[in-house]
Amino acid sequence: MYDAINTLPSKEADRQRLARLMDQHTKSGGPVSELPGYGPKPMPPRRSKIDPETRLKRRPAPTIRKAGGRA
């Protein structure tokens, strides 16, 4: 069953349907096993080294104003 709107009543109907199917499966002698879930790999640690080439490309050089007038 597909509902265009994701609501709590639609999820409850899905939960009840799955519970009925699981009951039918276990009553017919089918095994039920719990499988391991998804375990994401942790992100690698950030490097503390700053590459000067990359930093210069990202950040433009500041403008230097003359003492007596406008730049």
Backbone bond lengths (Angstrom), bond angles and torsions (degrees), N, CA, C in turn:
res aa  C-N    CA-C-N  psi(-1)  N-CA   C-N-CA  omega(-1)  CA-C   N-CA-C  phi
1 M - - - 1.451 - - 1.523 109.09 -
2 Y 1.310 115.29 140.69 1.461 119.88 -179.20 1.515 109.19 -128.57
3 D 1.312 115.88 125.46 1.462 121.22 174.52 1.512 107.79 -106.93
4 A 1.312 116.33 135.81 1.459 120.20 178.97 1.523 111.12 -68.76
5 I 1.344 116.03 -28.17 1.459 120.35 -179.14 1.519 108.54 -108.86
6 N 1.290 117.04 129.85 1.451 122.89 -179.52 1.529 108.52 -86.65
7 T 1.338 116.96 95.85 1.459 121.25 -177.18 1.521 110.22 -121.35
8 L 1.324 116.31 165.27 1.463 120.54 178.20 1.526 112.64 -62.39
9 P 1.354 120.19 -43.45 1.473 118.31 177.48 1.528 113.13 -60.92
10 S 1.330 117.98 -36.44 1.466 118.92 178.88 1.532 110.39 -68.06
11 K 1.315 117.53 -36.56 1.468 120.44 177.76 1.530 110.86 -68.67
12 E 1.324 117.75 -36.07 1.461 121.28 178.18 1.524 109.76 -65.29
13 A 1.321 117.21 -40.51 1.467 120.35 177.69 1.530 110.13 -62.73
14 D 1.317 117.88 -41.69 1.472 121.19 177.39 1.522 110.92 -63.63
15 R 1.330 116.29 -41.77 1.463 120.06 -179.74 1.523 111.04 -62.61
16 Q 1.337 117.19 -43.06 1.462 120.93 179.47 1.529 111.20 -66.44
17 R 1.319 117.11 -39.16 1.462 120.68 178.65 1.522 110.83 -63.57
18 L 1.342 116.15 -43.97 1.473 119.51 178.83 1.526 111.54 -66.42
19 A 1.327 117.44 -35.87 1.466 120.69 177.91 1.528 110.23 -64.57
20 R 1.346 117.68 -41.47 1.469 120.65 177.52 1.522 110.97 -62.78
21 L 1.335 116.93 -43.47 1.466 120.16 179.29 1.520 111.82 -64.31
22 M 1.320 116.73 -37.65 1.471 119.96 179.05 1.530 110.41 -68.35
23 D 1.335 116.92 -39.08 1.471 119.86 176.59 1.521 111.00 -62.11
24 Q 1.329 117.13 -43.53 1.465 120.31 178.18 1.528 110.36 -61.14
25 H 1.321 116.55 -40.78 1.464 120.97 -178.58 1.528 110.76 -65.27
26 T 1.328 117.68 -44.84 1.466 119.63 -178.80 1.521 111.92 -71.39
27 K 1.349 118.13 -32.89 1.467 120.29 178.10 1.516 111.21 -69.05
28 S 1.326 117.40 -28.88 1.468 120.13 179.06 1.529 112.00 -83.26
29 G 1.343 116.66 0.65 1.462 120.04 176.12 1.511 113.90 96.33
30 G 1.299 117.79 8.96 1.456 120.95 -179.95 1.516 111.75 -75.03
31 P 1.329 117.85 142.09 1.468 119.88 179.98 1.539 111.40 -78.70
32 V 1.308 114.75 151.12 1.455 121.70 175.22 1.516 107.45 -122.59
33 S 1.322 116.49 124.14 1.462 119.75 179.24 1.519 109.02 -130.97
34 E 1.321 115.07 144.85 1.462 120.92 179.02 1.517 108.26 -93.35
35 L 1.310 115.81 124.29 1.452 121.12 -178.80 1.519 110.48 -97.26
36 P 1.336 117.44 153.76 1.461 118.80 177.93 1.526 110.56 -67.48
37 G 1.300 115.27 146.49 1.459 120.50 -179.66 1.517 112.00 -84.74
38 Y 1.295 114.34 -176.49 1.465 121.08 179.92 1.521 109.27 -76.33
39 G 1.303 117.28 130.05 1.453 122.71 177.33 1.513 110.21 -121.55
40 P 1.320 118.04 100.63 1.465 119.19 -177.78 1.528 111.44 -66.90
41 K 1.320 115.57 147.87 1.460 120.34 177.32 1.531 108.59 -77.28
42 P 1.319 117.45 141.06 1.469 118.60 178.56 1.530 111.04 -68.89
43 M 1.305 115.08 151.48 1.462 120.29 178.56 1.530 108.90 -69.35
44 P 1.336 117.91 147.22 1.459 119.66 177.28 1.531 109.40 -67.84
45 P 1.317 117.32 151.95 1.471 118.98 -179.36 1.527 111.15 -65.55
46 R 1.322 114.69 149.21 1.468 119.71 179.12 1.509 110.16 -71.22
47 R 1.332 114.96 147.14 1.458 119.32 178.45 1.516 109.19 -80.87
48 S 1.311 116.34 142.16 1.461 119.94 178.67 1.529 111.00 -86.98
49 K 1.328 117.29 -14.44 1.464 121.14 -179.16 1.532 109.48 -76.00
50 I 1.306 116.99 134.09 1.454 122.50 176.48 1.521 107.47 -106.79
51 D 1.315 115.07 123.05 1.457 120.60 179.97 1.525 108.31 -80.37
52 P 1.333 119.16 116.31 1.462 120.28 -176.85 1.528 113.00 -61.69
53 E 1.309 118.48 -33.11 1.463 121.14 179.45 1.529 110.61 -62.18
54 T 1.306 116.59 -45.73 1.451 121.03 -178.72 1.520 110.44 -67.62
55 R 1.310 117.41 -40.50 1.462 121.04 -178.58 1.527 110.27 -63.85
56 L 1.315 117.59 -40.11 1.449 120.46 179.65 1.533 111.57 -67.82
57 K 1.317 117.78 -32.59 1.455 120.37 179.69 1.523 110.81 -71.38
58 R 1.323 117.53 -33.98 1.450 120.58 -176.79 1.514 112.62 -81.26
59 R 1.310 117.66 -33.89 1.457 121.15 -173.87 1.525 109.68 -115.31
60 P 1.323 117.08 116.03 1.463 118.11 -179.66 1.528 110.93 -68.90
61 A 1.312 115.18 155.23 1.467 120.23 179.56 1.530 109.27 -66.37
62 P 1.316 117.62 141.71 1.466 119.63 179.42 1.522 110.55 -68.75
63 T 1.326 116.04 148.43 1.465 120.21 177.94 1.525 109.04 -80.27
64 I 1.318 116.09 141.14 1.467 121.05 -178.73 1.531 107.65 -108.65
65 R 1.305 116.50 124.30 1.464 120.85 179.56 1.531 110.02 -93.77
66 K 1.315 114.49 147.15 1.470 119.32 177.04 1.519 108.38 -77.71
67 A 1.289 116.36 155.39 1.473 121.22 -175.33 1.523 112.74 -68.25
68 G 1.316 119.98 -34.62 1.444 120.91 -173.08 1.512 115.44 -95.78
69 G 1.294 120.31 -14.98 1.451 118.69 -174.19 1.520 111.75 -150.85
70 R 1.321 112.30 -165.02 1.463 118.01 179.69 1.524 110.93 -87.96
71 A 1.294 114.87 156.73 1.459 120.02 -178.82 1.496 112.48 -78.37
